[in-house]
Amino acid sequence: MAWRTLRHDDQEWNVSVAAERRASAAQWCLVLAFRAPSAGRTVWAPFPLESVSRAMLFAHAEKIPNDQLSELLAERLQ
């Protein structure tokens, strides 16, 4: 299920969020998955947001503006 939907270069992208924590780290990191169902393509992108709580991480993710998500996707597509 998509967390958000973006339009980039005339293509619809479903955005999902995930939390990742490395074995030696105390903080969870936010990772975004951009999926273009029409192209069958997924682009993974770490986002510079960390928290000791996954719930807090996801709460902060809700405040990320769509234009910032679009910029991150554009960077990853280059």
PDB file of N, CA, C and O in Angstrom:
ATOM      1  N   MET A   1       0.838  -1.172   0.000  1.00  0.00           N
ATOM      2  CA  MET A   1       0.000   0.000   0.000  1.00  0.00           C
ATOM      3  C   MET A   1       0.894   1.250   0.000  1.00  0.00           C
ATOM      4  O   MET A   1       1.854   1.353   0.763  1.00  0.00           O
ATOM      5  N   ALA A   2       0.551   2.169  -0.860  1.00  0.00           N
ATOM      6  CA  ALA A   2       1.353   3.380  -0.991  1.00  0.00           C
ATOM      7  C   ALA A   2       1.096   4.332   0.171  1.00  0.00           C
ATOM      8  O   ALA A   2      -0.038   4.513   0.617  1.00  0.00           O
ATOM      9  N   TRP A   3       2.159   4.922   0.635  1.00  0.00           N
ATOM     10  CA  TRP A   3       2.079   5.942   1.675  1.00  0.00           C
ATOM     11  C   TRP A   3       1.649   7.261   1.050  1.00  0.00           C
ATOM     12  O   TRP A   3       0.824   7.990   1.601  1.00  0.00           O
ATOM     13  N   ARG A   4       2.227   7.551  -0.110  1.00  0.00           N
ATOM     14  CA  ARG A   4       1.876   8.735  -0.898  1.00  0.00           C
ATOM     15  C   ARG A   4       2.016   8.394  -2.372  1.00  0.00           C
ATOM     16  O   ARG A   4       2.612   7.382  -2.743  1.00  0.00           O
ATOM     17  N   THR A   5       1.459   9.254  -3.193  1.00  0.00           N
ATOM     18  CA  THR A   5       1.595   9.116  -4.641  1.00  0.00           C
ATOM     19  C   THR A   5       2.122  10.429  -5.190  1.00  0.00           C
ATOM     20  O   THR A   5       1.645  11.507  -4.834  1.00  0.00           O
ATOM     21  N   LEU A   6       3.123  10.318  -6.070  1.00  0.00           N
ATOM     22  CA  LEU A   6       3.735  11.497  -6.694  1.00  0.00           C
ATOM     23  C   LEU A   6       3.649  11.381  -8.205  1.00  0.00           C
ATOM     24  O   LEU A   6       3.554  10.283  -8.753  1.00  0.00           O
ATOM     25  N   ARG A   7       3.682  12.511  -8.862  1.00  0.00           N
ATOM     26  CA  ARG A   7       3.776  12.542 -10.311  1.00  0.00           C
ATOM     27  C   ARG A   7       5.133  13.152 -10.653  1.00  0.00           C
ATOM     28  O   ARG A   7       5.461  14.256 -10.219  1.00  0.00           O
ATOM     29  N   HIS A   8       5.916  12.410 -11.441  1.00  0.00           N
ATOM     30  CA  HIS A   8       7.252  12.867 -11.837  1.00  0.00           C
ATOM     31  C   HIS A   8       7.488  12.461 -13.286  1.00  0.00           C
ATOM     32  O   HIS A   8       7.351  11.289 -13.639  1.00  0.00           O
ATOM     33  N   ASP A   9       7.844  13.436 -14.126  1.00  0.00           N
ATOM     34  CA  ASP A   9       8.084  13.186 -15.557  1.00  0.00           C
ATOM     35  C   ASP A   9       6.925  12.428 -16.202  1.00  0.00           C
ATOM     36  O   ASP A   9       7.126  11.440 -16.908  1.00  0.00           O
ATOM     37  N   ASP A  10       5.726  12.905 -15.950  1.00  0.00           N
ATOM     38  CA  ASP A  10       4.505  12.314 -16.523  1.00  0.00           C
ATOM     39  C   ASP A  10       4.322  10.837 -16.159  1.00  0.00           C
ATOM     40  O   ASP A  10       3.714  10.076 -16.911  1.00  0.00           O
ATOM     41  N   GLN A  11       4.843  10.450 -15.019  1.00  0.00           N
ATOM     42  CA  GLN A  11       4.690   9.076 -14.549  1.00  0.00           C
ATOM     43  C   GLN A  11       4.246   9.100 -13.091  1.00  0.00           C
ATOM     44  O   GLN A  11       4.723   9.910 -12.296  1.00  0.00           O
ATOM     45  N   GLU A  12       3.343   8.217 -12.759  1.00  0.00           N
ATOM     46  CA  GLU A  12       2.840   8.095 -11.386  1.00  0.00           C
ATOM     47  C   GLU A  12       3.785   7.205 -10.585  1.00  0.00           C
ATOM     48  O   GLU A  12       4.154   6.119 -11.032  1.00  0.00           O
ATOM     49  N   TRP A  13       4.179   7.679  -9.384  1.00  0.00           N
ATOM     50  CA  TRP A  13       5.076   6.930  -8.507  1.00  0.00           C
ATOM     51  C   TRP A  13       4.390   6.735  -7.155  1.00  0.00           C
ATOM     52  O   TRP A  13       3.920   7.698  -6.550  1.00  0.00           O
ATOM     53  N   ASN A  14       4.334   5.507  -6.691  1.00  0.00           N
ATOM     54  CA  ASN A  14       3.843   5.210  -5.349  1.00  0.00           C
ATOM     55  C   ASN A  14       5.031   5.245  -4.403  1.00  0.00           C
ATOM     56  O   ASN A  14       6.071   4.650  -4.683  1.00  0.00           O
ATOM     57  N   VAL A  15       4.880   5.937  -3.291  1.00  0.00           N
ATOM     58  CA  VAL A  15       5.968   6.076  -2.326  1.00  0.00           C
ATOM     59  C   VAL A  15       5.606   5.307  -1.063  1.00  0.00           C
ATOM     60  O   VAL A  15       4.518   5.473  -0.511  1.00  0.00           O
ATOM     61  N   SER A  16       6.529   4.465  -0.613  1.00  0.00           N
ATOM     62  CA  SER A  16       6.367   3.718   0.638  1.00  0.00           C
ATOM     63  C   SER A  16       7.524   4.072   1.560  1.00  0.00           C
ATOM     64  O   SER A  16       8.616   4.403   1.098  1.00  0.00           O
ATOM     65  N   VAL A  17       7.285   4.002   2.859  1.00  0.00           N
ATOM     66  CA  VAL A  17       8.338   4.303   3.829  1.00  0.00           C
ATOM     67  C   VAL A  17       8.734   3.036   4.569  1.00  0.00           C
ATOM     68  O   VAL A  17       7.928   2.130   4.781  1.00  0.00           O
ATOM     69  N   ALA A  18       9.992   3.008   4.950  1.00  0.00           N
ATOM     70  CA  ALA A  18      10.510   1.897   5.749  1.00  0.00           C
ATOM     71  C   ALA A  18      11.525   2.453   6.734  1.00  0.00           C
ATOM     72  O   ALA A  18      12.121   3.507   6.509  1.00  0.00           O
ATOM     73  N   ALA A  19      11.710   1.730   7.820  1.00  0.00           N
ATOM     74  CA  ALA A  19      12.723   2.103   8.810  1.00  0.00           C
ATOM     75  C   ALA A  19      13.803   1.024   8.790  1.00  0.00           C
ATOM     76  O   ALA A  19      13.514  -0.172   8.760  1.00  0.00           O
ATOM     77  N   GLU A  20      15.035   1.474   8.808  1.00  0.00           N
ATOM     78  CA  GLU A  20      16.167   0.554   8.778  1.00  0.00           C
ATOM     79  C   GLU A  20      17.104   0.898   9.928  1.00  0.00           C
ATOM     80  O   GLU A  20      17.381   2.069  10.188  1.00  0.00           O
ATOM     81  N   ARG A  21      17.587  -0.129  10.609  1.00  0.00           N
ATOM     82  CA  ARG A  21      18.564   0.105  11.676  1.00  0.00           C
ATOM     83  C   ARG A  21      19.699  -0.886  11.510  1.00  0.00           C
ATOM     84  O   ARG A  21      19.489  -2.097  11.449  1.00  0.00           O
ATOM     85  N   ARG A  22      20.871  -0.361  11.440  1.00  0.00           N
ATOM     86  CA  ARG A  22      22.062  -1.216  11.318  1.00  0.00           C
ATOM     87  C   ARG A  22      22.343  -1.860  12.671  1.00  0.00           C
ATOM     88  O   ARG A  22      21.958  -1.332  13.714  1.00  0.00           O
ATOM     89  N   ALA A  23      23.001  -2.978  12.642  1.00  0.00           N
ATOM     90  CA  ALA A  23      23.239  -3.757  13.863  1.00  0.00           C
ATOM     91  C   ALA A  23      23.967  -2.961  14.946  1.00  0.00           C
ATOM     92  O   ALA A  23      23.681  -3.135  16.131  1.00  0.00           O
ATOM     93  N   SER A  24      24.876  -2.118  14.571  1.00  0.00           N
ATOM     94  CA  SER A  24      25.674  -1.392  15.558  1.00  0.00           C
ATOM     95  C   SER A  24      25.121  -0.001  15.886  1.00  0.00           C
ATOM     96  O   SER A  24      25.742   0.748  16.639  1.00  0.00           O
ATOM     97  N   ALA A  25      23.968   0.346  15.330  1.00  0.00           N
ATOM     98  CA  ALA A  25      23.417   1.691  15.515  1.00  0.00           C
ATOM     99  C   ALA A  25      22.204   1.676  16.442  1.00  0.00           C
ATOM    100  O   ALA A  25      21.453   0.702  16.492  1.00  0.00           O
ATOM    101  N   ALA A  26      22.032   2.758  17.164  1.00  0.00           N
ATOM    102  CA  ALA A  26      20.875   2.894  18.050  1.00  0.00           C
ATOM    103  C   ALA A  26      19.716   3.590  17.351  1.00  0.00           C
ATOM    104  O   ALA A  26      18.571   3.488  17.791  1.00  0.00           O
ATOM    105  N   GLN A  27      20.007   4.294  16.269  1.00  0.00           N
ATOM    106  CA  GLN A  27      18.993   5.088  15.576  1.00  0.00           C
ATOM    107  C   GLN A  27      18.414   4.345  14.372  1.00  0.00           C
ATOM    108  O   GLN A  27      19.115   3.599  13.688  1.00  0.00           O
ATOM    109  N   TRP A  28      17.133   4.562  14.131  1.00  0.00           N
ATOM    110  CA  TRP A  28      16.463   4.079  12.937  1.00  0.00           C
ATOM    111  C   TRP A  28      16.630   5.130  11.847  1.00  0.00           C
ATOM    112  O   TRP A  28      16.574   6.326  12.133  1.00  0.00           O
ATOM    113  N   CYS A  29      16.830   4.712  10.625  1.00  0.00           N
ATOM    114  CA  CYS A  29      16.960   5.604   9.471  1.00  0.00           C
ATOM    115  C   CYS A  29      15.745   5.424   8.571  1.00  0.00           C
ATOM    116  O   CYS A  29      15.220   4.318   8.440  1.00  0.00           O
ATOM    117  N   LEU A  30      15.306   6.502   7.959  1.00  0.00           N
ATOM    118  CA  LEU A  30      14.174   6.454   7.049  1.00  0.00           C
ATOM    119  C   LEU A  30      14.646   6.095   5.649  1.00  0.00           C
ATOM    120  O   LEU A  30      15.609   6.671   5.141  1.00  0.00           O
ATOM    121  N   VAL A  31      13.965   5.144   5.033  1.00  0.00           N
ATOM    122  CA  VAL A  31      14.256   4.735   3.666  1.00  0.00           C
ATOM    123  C   VAL A  31      12.944   4.802   2.885  1.00  0.00           C
ATOM    124  O   VAL A  31      11.901   4.362   3.367  1.00  0.00           O
ATOM    125  N   LEU A  32      13.009   5.352   1.687  1.00  0.00           N
ATOM    126  CA  LEU A  32      11.828   5.497   0.849  1.00  0.00           C
ATOM    127  C   LEU A  32      11.929   4.585  -0.364  1.00  0.00           C
ATOM    128  O   LEU A  32      13.000   4.426  -0.949  1.00  0.00           O
ATOM    129  N   ALA A  33      10.814   3.996  -0.730  1.00  0.00           N
ATOM    130  CA  ALA A  33      10.734   3.189  -1.950  1.00  0.00           C
ATOM    131  C   ALA A  33       9.780   3.896  -2.899  1.00  0.00           C
ATOM    132  O   ALA A  33       8.613   4.116  -2.575  1.00  0.00           O
ATOM    133  N   PHE A  34      10.284   4.245  -4.062  1.00  0.00           N
ATOM    134  CA  PHE A  34       9.481   4.872  -5.111  1.00  0.00           C
ATOM    135  C   PHE A  34       9.199   3.790  -6.150  1.00  0.00           C
ATOM    136  O   PHE A  34      10.122   3.232  -6.743  1.00  0.00           O
ATOM    137  N   ARG A  35       7.922   3.501  -6.364  1.00  0.00           N
ATOM    138  CA  ARG A  35       7.557   2.456  -7.326  1.00  0.00           C
ATOM    139  C   ARG A  35       6.705   3.053  -8.449  1.00  0.00           C
ATOM    140  O   ARG A  35       5.725   3.757  -8.209  1.00  0.00           O
ATOM    141  N   ALA A  36       7.109   2.750  -9.666  1.00  0.00           N
ATOM    142  CA  ALA A  36       6.342   3.158 -10.842  1.00  0.00           C
ATOM    143  C   ALA A  36       5.672   1.906 -11.394  1.00  0.00           C
ATOM    144  O   ALA A  36       6.283   1.174 -12.173  1.00  0.00           O
ATOM    145  N   PRO A  37       4.433   1.649 -11.006  1.00  0.00           N
ATOM    146  CA  PRO A  37       3.758   0.418 -11.432  1.00  0.00           C
ATOM    147  C   PRO A  37       3.709   0.235 -12.940  1.00  0.00           C
ATOM    148  O   PRO A  37       3.831  -0.887 -13.430  1.00  0.00           O
ATOM    149  N   SER A  38       3.532   1.325 -13.685  1.00  0.00           N
ATOM    150  CA  SER A  38       3.442   1.204 -15.144  1.00  0.00           C
ATOM    151  C   SER A  38       4.767   0.761 -15.766  1.00  0.00           C
ATOM    152  O   SER A  38       4.782   0.134 -16.825  1.00  0.00           O
ATOM    153  N   ALA A  39       5.865   1.086 -15.109  1.00  0.00           N
ATOM    154  CA  ALA A  39       7.186   0.723 -15.630  1.00  0.00           C
ATOM    155  C   ALA A  39       7.763  -0.510 -14.929  1.00  0.00           C
ATOM    156  O   ALA A  39       8.782  -1.050 -15.362  1.00  0.00           O
ATOM    157  N   GLY A  40       7.120  -0.950 -13.858  1.00  0.00           N
ATOM    158  CA  GLY A  40       7.640  -2.096 -13.119  1.00  0.00           C
ATOM    159  C   GLY A  40       8.998  -1.810 -12.497  1.00  0.00           C
ATOM    160  O   GLY A  40       9.861  -2.686 -12.434  1.00  0.00           O
ATOM    161  N   ARG A  41       9.177  -0.592 -12.045  1.00  0.00           N
ATOM    162  CA  ARG A  41      10.479  -0.163 -11.533  1.00  0.00           C
ATOM    163  C   ARG A  41      10.357   0.328 -10.103  1.00  0.00           C
ATOM    164  O   ARG A  41       9.374   0.977  -9.745  1.00  0.00           O
ATOM    165  N   THR A  42      11.356   0.019  -9.282  1.00  0.00           N
ATOM    166  CA  THR A  42      11.416   0.512  -7.904  1.00  0.00           C
ATOM    167  C   THR A  42      12.759   1.182  -7.676  1.00  0.00           C
ATOM    168  O   THR A  42      13.806   0.655  -8.052  1.00  0.00           O
ATOM    169  N   VAL A  43      12.711   2.358  -7.052  1.00  0.00           N
ATOM    170  CA  VAL A  43      13.926   3.109  -6.713  1.00  0.00           C
ATOM    171  C   VAL A  43      13.937   3.279  -5.200  1.00  0.00           C
ATOM    172  O   VAL A  43      13.005   3.843  -4.626  1.00  0.00           O
ATOM    173  N   TRP A  44      14.999   2.788  -4.551  1.00  0.00           N
ATOM    174  CA  TRP A  44      15.155   2.930  -3.102  1.00  0.00           C
ATOM    175  C   TRP A  44      16.035   4.127  -2.827  1.00  0.00           C
ATOM    176  O   TRP A  44      17.024   4.352  -3.525  1.00  0.00           O
ATOM    177  N   ALA A  45      15.675   4.906  -1.799  1.00  0.00           N
ATOM    178  CA  ALA A  45      16.457   6.099  -1.472  1.00  0.00           C
ATOM    179  C   ALA A  45      16.460   6.328   0.033  1.00  0.00           C
ATOM    180  O   ALA A  45      15.397   6.446   0.642  1.00  0.00           O
ATOM    181  N   PRO A  46      17.646   6.393   0.640  1.00  0.00           N
ATOM    182  CA  PRO A  46      17.699   6.768   2.056  1.00  0.00           C
ATOM    183  C   PRO A  46      17.347   8.249   2.190  1.00  0.00           C
ATOM    184  O   PRO A  46      17.690   9.059   1.328  1.00  0.00           O
ATOM    185  N   PHE A  47      16.669   8.587   3.263  1.00  0.00           N
ATOM    186  CA  PHE A  47      16.299   9.979   3.520  1.00  0.00           C
ATOM    187  C   PHE A  47      17.023  10.415   4.789  1.00  0.00           C
ATOM    188  O   PHE A  47      17.080   9.644   5.746  1.00  0.00           O
ATOM    189  N   PRO A  48      17.581  11.632   4.829  1.00  0.00           N
ATOM    190  CA  PRO A  48      18.369  12.068   5.993  1.00  0.00           C
ATOM    191  C   PRO A  48      17.495  12.383   7.206  1.00  0.00           C
ATOM    192  O   PRO A  48      17.355  13.538   7.607  1.00  0.00           O
ATOM    193  N   LEU A  49      16.915  11.340   7.777  1.00  0.00           N
ATOM    194  CA  LEU A  49      16.070  11.477   8.950  1.00  0.00           C
ATOM    195  C   LEU A  49      16.305  10.262   9.832  1.00  0.00           C
ATOM    196  O   LEU A  49      16.185   9.127   9.369  1.00  0.00           O
ATOM    197  N   GLU A  50      16.637  10.486  11.091  1.00  0.00           N
ATOM    198  CA  GLU A  50      16.918   9.401  12.033  1.00  0.00           C
ATOM    199  C   GLU A  50      16.187   9.637  13.338  1.00  0.00           C
ATOM    200  O   GLU A  50      15.884  10.774  13.700  1.00  0.00           O
ATOM    201  N   SER A  51      15.906   8.542  14.048  1.00  0.00           N
ATOM    202  CA  SER A  51      15.253   8.627  15.350  1.00  0.00           C
ATOM    203  C   SER A  51      15.508   7.332  16.112  1.00  0.00           C
ATOM    204  O   SER A  51      15.750   6.285  15.512  1.00  0.00           O
ATOM    205  N   VAL A  52      15.452   7.412  17.437  1.00  0.00           N
ATOM    206  CA  VAL A  52      15.595   6.203  18.255  1.00  0.00           C
ATOM    207  C   VAL A  52      14.291   5.399  18.257  1.00  0.00           C
ATOM    208  O   VAL A  52      14.274   4.239  18.668  1.00  0.00           O
ATOM    209  N   SER A  53      13.217   6.011  17.803  1.00  0.00           N
ATOM    210  CA  SER A  53      11.902   5.376  17.769  1.00  0.00           C
ATOM    211  C   SER A  53      11.390   5.298  16.330  1.00  0.00           C
ATOM    212  O   SER A  53      11.377   6.301  15.615  1.00  0.00           O
ATOM    213  N   ARG A  54      10.972   4.112  15.912  1.00  0.00           N
ATOM    214  CA  ARG A  54      10.398   3.991  14.571  1.00  0.00           C
ATOM    215  C   ARG A  54       9.120   4.814  14.452  1.00  0.00           C
ATOM    216  O   ARG A  54       8.875   5.437  13.419  1.00  0.00           O
ATOM    217  N   ALA A  55       8.308   4.818  15.502  1.00  0.00           N
ATOM    218  CA  ALA A  55       7.056   5.582  15.473  1.00  0.00           C
ATOM    219  C   ALA A  55       7.332   7.068  15.269  1.00  0.00           C
ATOM    220  O   ALA A  55       6.647   7.726  14.486  1.00  0.00           O
ATOM    221  N   MET A  56       8.324   7.594  15.964  1.00  0.00           N
ATOM    222  CA  MET A  56       8.688   9.010  15.802  1.00  0.00           C
ATOM    223  C   MET A  56       9.243   9.274  14.403  1.00  0.00           C
ATOM    224  O   MET A  56       8.989  10.323  13.812  1.00  0.00           O
ATOM    225  N   LEU A  57       9.993   8.323  13.889  1.00  0.00           N
ATOM    226  CA  LEU A  57      10.551   8.457  12.548  1.00  0.00           C
ATOM    227  C   LEU A  57       9.421   8.581  11.526  1.00  0.00           C
ATOM    228  O   LEU A  57       9.460   9.447  10.652  1.00  0.00           O
ATOM    229  N   PHE A  58       8.419   7.715  11.641  1.00  0.00           N
ATOM    230  CA  PHE A  58       7.296   7.763  10.713  1.00  0.00           C
ATOM    231  C   PHE A  58       6.460   9.026  10.915  1.00  0.00           C
ATOM    232  O   PHE A  58       5.930   9.577   9.951  1.00  0.00           O
ATOM    233  N   ALA A  59       6.340   9.481  12.143  1.00  0.00           N
ATOM    234  CA  ALA A  59       5.597  10.718  12.417  1.00  0.00           C
ATOM    235  C   ALA A  59       6.294  11.917  11.760  1.00  0.00           C
ATOM    236  O   ALA A  59       5.635  12.793  11.199  1.00  0.00           O
ATOM    237  N   HIS A  60       7.615  11.946  11.833  1.00  0.00           N
ATOM    238  CA  HIS A  60       8.374  13.026  11.183  1.00  0.00           C
ATOM    239  C   HIS A  60       8.283  12.905   9.661  1.00  0.00           C
ATOM    240  O   HIS A  60       8.270  13.915   8.958  1.00  0.00           O
ATOM    241  N   ALA A  61       8.222  11.685   9.159  1.00  0.00           N
ATOM    242  CA  ALA A  61       8.130  11.476   7.708  1.00  0.00           C
ATOM    243  C   ALA A  61       6.849  12.073   7.146  1.00  0.00           C
ATOM    244  O   ALA A  61       6.823  12.525   6.001  1.00  0.00           O
ATOM    245  N   GLU A  62       5.801  12.077   7.934  1.00  0.00           N
ATOM    246  CA  GLU A  62       4.526  12.652   7.491  1.00  0.00           C
ATOM    247  C   GLU A  62       4.661  14.130   7.134  1.00  0.00           C
ATOM    248  O   GLU A  62       3.865  14.657   6.357  1.00  0.00           O
ATOM    249  N   LYS A  63       5.655  14.792   7.693  1.00  0.00           N
ATOM    250  CA  LYS A  63       5.839  16.231   7.482  1.00  0.00           C
ATOM    251  C   LYS A  63       6.713  16.560   6.271  1.00  0.00           C
ATOM    252  O   LYS A  63       6.907  17.732   5.951  1.00  0.00           O
ATOM    253  N   ILE A  64       7.233  15.551   5.606  1.00  0.00           N
ATOM    254  CA  ILE A  64       8.086  15.790   4.439  1.00  0.00           C
ATOM    255  C   ILE A  64       7.213  16.270   3.278  1.00  0.00           C
ATOM    256  O   ILE A  64       6.266  15.585   2.893  1.00  0.00           O
ATOM    257  N   PRO A  65       7.523  17.441   2.720  1.00  0.00           N
ATOM    258  CA  PRO A  65       6.717  17.943   1.603  1.00  0.00           C
ATOM    259  C   PRO A  65       6.939  17.124   0.327  1.00  0.00           C
ATOM    260  O   PRO A  65       8.021  16.581   0.104  1.00  0.00           O
ATOM    261  N   ASN A  66       5.906  17.047  -0.493  1.00  0.00           N
ATOM    262  CA  ASN A  66       5.982  16.277  -1.742  1.00  0.00           C
ATOM    263  C   ASN A  66       7.075  16.781  -2.669  1.00  0.00           C
ATOM    264  O   ASN A  66       7.702  15.983  -3.365  1.00  0.00           O
ATOM    265  N   ASP A  67       7.320  18.097  -2.697  1.00  0.00           N
ATOM    266  CA  ASP A  67       8.364  18.604  -3.585  1.00  0.00           C
ATOM    267  C   ASP A  67       9.740  18.103  -3.173  1.00  0.00           C
ATOM    268  O   ASP A  67      10.602  17.899  -4.028  1.00  0.00           O
ATOM    269  N   GLN A  68       9.957  17.904  -1.891  1.00  0.00           N
ATOM    270  CA  GLN A  68      11.231  17.358  -1.419  1.00  0.00           C
ATOM    271  C   GLN A  68      11.360  15.881  -1.825  1.00  0.00           C
ATOM    272  O   GLN A  68      12.447  15.422  -2.177  1.00  0.00           O
ATOM    273  N   LEU A  69      10.266  15.161  -1.774  1.00  0.00           N
ATOM    274  CA  LEU A  69      10.277  13.766  -2.227  1.00  0.00           C
ATOM    275  C   LEU A  69      10.555  13.693  -3.728  1.00  0.00           C
ATOM    276  O   LEU A  69      11.308  12.832  -4.181  1.00  0.00           O
ATOM    277  N   SER A  70       9.954  14.587  -4.488  1.00  0.00           N
ATOM    278  CA  SER A  70      10.179  14.622  -5.934  1.00  0.00           C
ATOM    279  C   SER A  70      11.632  14.929  -6.267  1.00  0.00           C
ATOM    280  O   SER A  70      12.196  14.348  -7.194  1.00  0.00           O
ATOM    281  N   GLU A  71      12.239  15.844  -5.513  1.00  0.00           N
ATOM    282  CA  GLU A  71      13.658  16.169  -5.721  1.00  0.00           C
ATOM    283  C   GLU A  71      14.540  14.956  -5.444  1.00  0.00           C
ATOM    284  O   GLU A  71      15.480  14.684  -6.191  1.00  0.00           O
ATOM    285  N   LEU A  72      14.238  14.232  -4.374  1.00  0.00           N
ATOM    286  CA  LEU A  72      15.018  13.037  -4.036  1.00  0.00           C
ATOM    287  C   LEU A  72      14.880  11.992  -5.139  1.00  0.00           C
ATOM    288  O   LEU A  72      15.869  11.373  -5.530  1.00  0.00           O
ATOM    289  N   LEU A  73      13.676  11.794  -5.637  1.00  0.00           N
ATOM    290  CA  LEU A  73      13.468  10.839  -6.732  1.00  0.00           C
ATOM    291  C   LEU A  73      14.241  11.256  -7.969  1.00  0.00           C
ATOM    292  O   LEU A  73      14.885  10.423  -8.608  1.00  0.00           O
ATOM    293  N   ALA A  74      14.186  12.525  -8.311  1.00  0.00           N
ATOM    294  CA  ALA A  74      14.912  13.027  -9.486  1.00  0.00           C
ATOM    295  C   ALA A  74      16.414  12.780  -9.373  1.00  0.00           C
ATOM    296  O   ALA A  74      17.065  12.409 -10.350  1.00  0.00           O
ATOM    297  N   GLU A  75      16.958  12.989  -8.172  1.00  0.00           N
ATOM    298  CA  GLU A  75      18.382  12.740  -7.936  1.00  0.00           C
ATOM    299  C   GLU A  75      18.727  11.272  -8.152  1.00  0.00           C
ATOM    300  O   GLU A  75      19.752  10.945  -8.749  1.00  0.00           O
ATOM    301  N   ARG A  76      17.858  10.394  -7.658  1.00  0.00           N
ATOM    302  CA  ARG A  76      18.124   8.951  -7.768  1.00  0.00           C
ATOM    303  C   ARG A  76      17.961   8.433  -9.194  1.00  0.00           C
ATOM    304  O   ARG A  76      18.554   7.419  -9.559  1.00  0.00           O
ATOM    305  N   LEU A  77      17.170   9.116  -9.987  1.00  0.00           N
ATOM    306  CA  LEU A  77      16.955   8.684 -11.377  1.00  0.00           C
ATOM    307  C   LEU A  77      18.084   9.108 -12.311  1.00  0.00           C
ATOM    308  O   LEU A  77      18.195   8.591 -13.422  1.00  0.00           O
ATOM    309  N   GLN A  78      18.918  10.042 -11.871  1.00  0.00           N
ATOM    310  CA  GLN A  78      20.023  10.520 -12.725  1.00  0.00           C
ATOM    311  C   GLN A  78      21.144   9.527 -12.781  1.00  0.00           C
ATOM    312  O   GLN A  78      22.149   9.767 -13.451  1.00  0.00           O
TER     313      GLN A  78
END
